[in-house]
């Protein structure tokens, strides 16, 4: 029996993270068409916007590839990045409605399957923030409120929400990098 797509991607990304340029190019060439399908479906087949989102997603995969834990499914990790980049772009373009999947259905991950480690990690990271910044991150980044809507909810100006959100996201990034660094140290110790 052959390897699954996720196993192949994981092997390629592991080797790429170890410095194998050829594996990295192969990983991106296999991931890109699948991500294109996911993004096209989410964007209602607006190909100009979807190509921009695909490029943004691939850049994010490149920049964050060190955060992928090689014991976790790589497909869930890349699908989550694509999903968040598409949502961000749709907010920017003022679209909230998703189009039917059509011909791209085979390329799309099952969004009903939630990786429990992702939500657990997020909850642990948010728990390290003060209450209000954590709540603002949840409302704006997870629930999709605008800065103005969140400002009304928290009794703050939209500008104050943006500043608090920016600082909270920077803190979360630092915490995630520390966690990633600790996990790498733990792996080295165990070997």
URDAUR-V469237 format. One record per residue. N is the residue number from 1. RES is the residue in one letter. SS is DSSP state (H for helix, E for strand, L for the rest). OMEGA is omega in degrees with one decimal (none if undefined). Layout:
n->N res->RES ss->SS omega->OMEGA
n->N res->RES ss->SS omega->OMEGA
//
This chain:
n->1 res->X ss->L omega->-179.0
n->2 res->X ss->L omega->178.2
n->3 res->X ss->L omega->174.9
n->4 res->X ss->L omega->177.7
n->5 res->X ss->H omega->-178.8
n->6 res->X ss->H omega->178.6
n->7 res->X ss->H omega->179.0
n->8 res->X ss->H omega->179.4
n->9 res->X ss->H omega->-179.7
n->10 res->X ss->H omega->178.8
n->11 res->X ss->H omega->179.8
n->12 res->X ss->H omega->-178.0
n->13 res->X ss->H omega->175.8
n->14 res->X ss->H omega->-179.8
n->15 res->X ss->H omega->178.8
n->16 res->X ss->H omega->179.0
n->17 res->X ss->H omega->175.1
n->18 res->X ss->L omega->175.5
n->19 res->X ss->L omega->-178.7
n->20 res->X ss->L omega->-176.5
n->21 res->X ss->H omega->-179.7
n->22 res->X ss->H omega->177.8
n->23 res->X ss->H omega->179.7
n->24 res->X ss->H omega->177.8
n->25 res->X ss->H omega->178.1
n->26 res->X ss->H omega->178.2
n->27 res->X ss->H omega->-179.2
n->28 res->X ss->H omega->-179.0
n->29 res->X ss->H omega->177.0
n->30 res->X ss->H omega->-177.2
n->31 res->X ss->H omega->-173.2
n->32 res->X ss->H omega->-179.3
n->33 res->X ss->H omega->178.9
n->34 res->X ss->H omega->177.5
n->35 res->X ss->H omega->178.1
n->36 res->X ss->H omega->178.6
n->37 res->X ss->H omega->178.6
n->38 res->X ss->H omega->-176.7
n->39 res->X ss->H omega->177.4
n->40 res->X ss->H omega->179.5
n->41 res->X ss->H omega->-179.4
n->42 res->X ss->H omega->-176.3
n->43 res->X ss->H omega->178.6
n->44 res->X ss->L omega->176.9
n->45 res->X ss->L omega->172.8
n->46 res->X ss->L omega->-168.3
n->47 res->X ss->H omega->179.2
n->48 res->X ss->H omega->179.5
n->49 res->X ss->H omega->-176.2
n->50 res->X ss->H omega->177.3
n->51 res->X ss->H omega->175.3
n->52 res->X ss->H omega->-179.6
n->53 res->X ss->H omega->177.9
n->54 res->X ss->H omega->179.7
n->55 res->X ss->H omega->177.5
n->56 res->X ss->H omega->179.5
n->57 res->X ss->H omega->-179.9
n->58 res->X ss->H omega->175.9
n->59 res->X ss->H omega->178.8
n->60 res->X ss->H omega->176.4
n->61 res->X ss->H omega->179.7
n->62 res->X ss->H omega->-176.8
n->63 res->X ss->H omega->-174.7
n->64 res->X ss->H omega->-173.7
n->65 res->X ss->H omega->177.4
n->66 res->X ss->H omega->-178.9
n->67 res->X ss->H omega->178.8
n->68 res->X ss->L omega->177.1
n->69 res->X ss->L omega->-172.1
n->70 res->X ss->L omega->173.6
n->71 res->X ss->L omega->-178.9
n->72 res->X ss->L omega->178.4
n->73 res->X ss->L omega->-179.0
n->74 res->X ss->H omega->-178.2
n->75 res->X ss->H omega->178.5
n->76 res->X ss->H omega->179.9
n->77 res->X ss->H omega->-179.5
n->78 res->X ss->H omega->178.3
n->79 res->X ss->H omega->178.9
n->80 res->X ss->H omega->178.1
n->81 res->X ss->H omega->179.8
n->82 res->X ss->H omega->-179.2
n->83 res->X ss->H omega->-178.6
n->84 res->X ss->H omega->178.2
n->85 res->X ss->H omega->178.0
n->86 res->X ss->H omega->179.4
n->87 res->X ss->H omega->178.4
n->88 res->X ss->H omega->-179.0
n->89 res->X ss->H omega->179.5
n->90 res->X ss->H omega->175.8
n->91 res->X ss->H omega->-179.4
n->92 res->X ss->H omega->-179.0
n->93 res->X ss->H omega->177.7
n->94 res->X ss->L omega->178.4
n->95 res->X ss->L omega->176.7
n->96 res->X ss->L omega->-176.6
n->97 res->X ss->L omega->177.5
n->98 res->X ss->L omega->-179.7
n->99 res->X ss->L omega->175.3
n->100 res->X ss->L omega->-174.6
n->101 res->X ss->L omega->177.6
n->102 res->X ss->H omega->-173.9
n->103 res->X ss->H omega->-176.4
n->104 res->X ss->H omega->-174.0
n->105 res->X ss->H omega->-178.3
n->106 res->X ss->H omega->-176.4
n->107 res->X ss->H omega->-170.2
n->108 res->X ss->L omega->177.0
n->109 res->X ss->L omega->177.9
n->110 res->X ss->L omega->-178.0
n->111 res->X ss->L omega->179.8
n->112 res->X ss->L omega->178.0
n->113 res->X ss->L omega->-177.5
n->114 res->X ss->L omega->177.0
n->115 res->X ss->L omega->-175.7
n->116 res->X ss->H omega->179.6
n->117 res->X ss->H omega->-179.8
n->118 res->X ss->H omega->-179.1
n->119 res->X ss->H omega->177.6
n->120 res->X ss->H omega->177.9
n->121 res->X ss->H omega->-179.6
n->122 res->X ss->H omega->178.8
n->123 res->X ss->H omega->179.2
n->124 res->X ss->H omega->179.2
n->125 res->X ss->H omega->-179.7
n->126 res->X ss->H omega->179.3
n->127 res->X ss->H omega->-180.0
n->128 res->X ss->L omega->176.6
n->129 res->X ss->L omega->171.5
n->130 res->X ss->L omega->-173.3
n->131 res->X ss->H omega->-175.4
n->132 res->X ss->H omega->177.8
n->133 res->X ss->H omega->178.0
n->134 res->X ss->H omega->179.3
n->135 res->X ss->H omega->178.6
n->136 res->X ss->H omega->177.1
n->137 res->X ss->H omega->-179.9
n->138 res->X ss->H omega->-175.7
n->139 res->X ss->H omega->-175.7
n->140 res->X ss->H omega->-173.8
n->141 res->X ss->H omega->-176.8
n->142 res->X ss->H omega->-177.4
n->143 res->X ss->L omega->172.4
n->144 res->X ss->L omega->177.1
n->145 res->X ss->L omega->173.0
n->146 res->X ss->L omega->178.1
n->147 res->X ss->H omega->179.4
n->148 res->X ss->H omega->179.6
n->149 res->X ss->H omega->178.5
n->150 res->X ss->H omega->178.0
n->151 res->X ss->H omega->177.3
n->152 res->X ss->H omega->-178.9
n->153 res->X ss->H omega->-175.3
n->154 res->X ss->H omega->-179.3
n->155 res->X ss->L omega->-178.6
n->156 res->X ss->L omega->174.6
n->157 res->X ss->L omega->178.2
n->158 res->X ss->H omega->178.5
n->159 res->X ss->H omega->178.3
n->160 res->X ss->H omega->177.0
n->161 res->X ss->H omega->-179.0
n->162 res->X ss->H omega->179.5
n->163 res->X ss->H omega->179.8
n->164 res->X ss->H omega->179.3
n->165 res->X ss->H omega->179.7
n->166 res->X ss->H omega->-179.5
n->167 res->X ss->H omega->179.6
n->168 res->X ss->H omega->180.0
n->169 res->X ss->H omega->177.2
n->170 res->X ss->H omega->178.9
n->171 res->X ss->H omega->178.7
n->172 res->X ss->H omega->178.5
n->173 res->X ss->H omega->178.0
n->174 res->X ss->H omega->179.3
n->175 res->X ss->H omega->180.0
n->176 res->X ss->H omega->178.8
n->177 res->X ss->H omega->177.1
n->178 res->X ss->H omega->179.2
n->179 res->X ss->H omega->178.9
n->180 res->X ss->H omega->178.2
n->181 res->X ss->H omega->177.5
n->182 res->X ss->H omega->179.9
n->183 res->X ss->H omega->178.1
n->184 res->X ss->H omega->178.5
n->185 res->X ss->H omega->177.8
n->186 res->X ss->H omega->-179.5
n->187 res->X ss->H omega->-179.0
n->188 res->X ss->H omega->-179.3
n->189 res->X ss->H omega->-177.0
n->190 res->X ss->H omega->-174.1
n->191 res->X ss->L omega->none
//
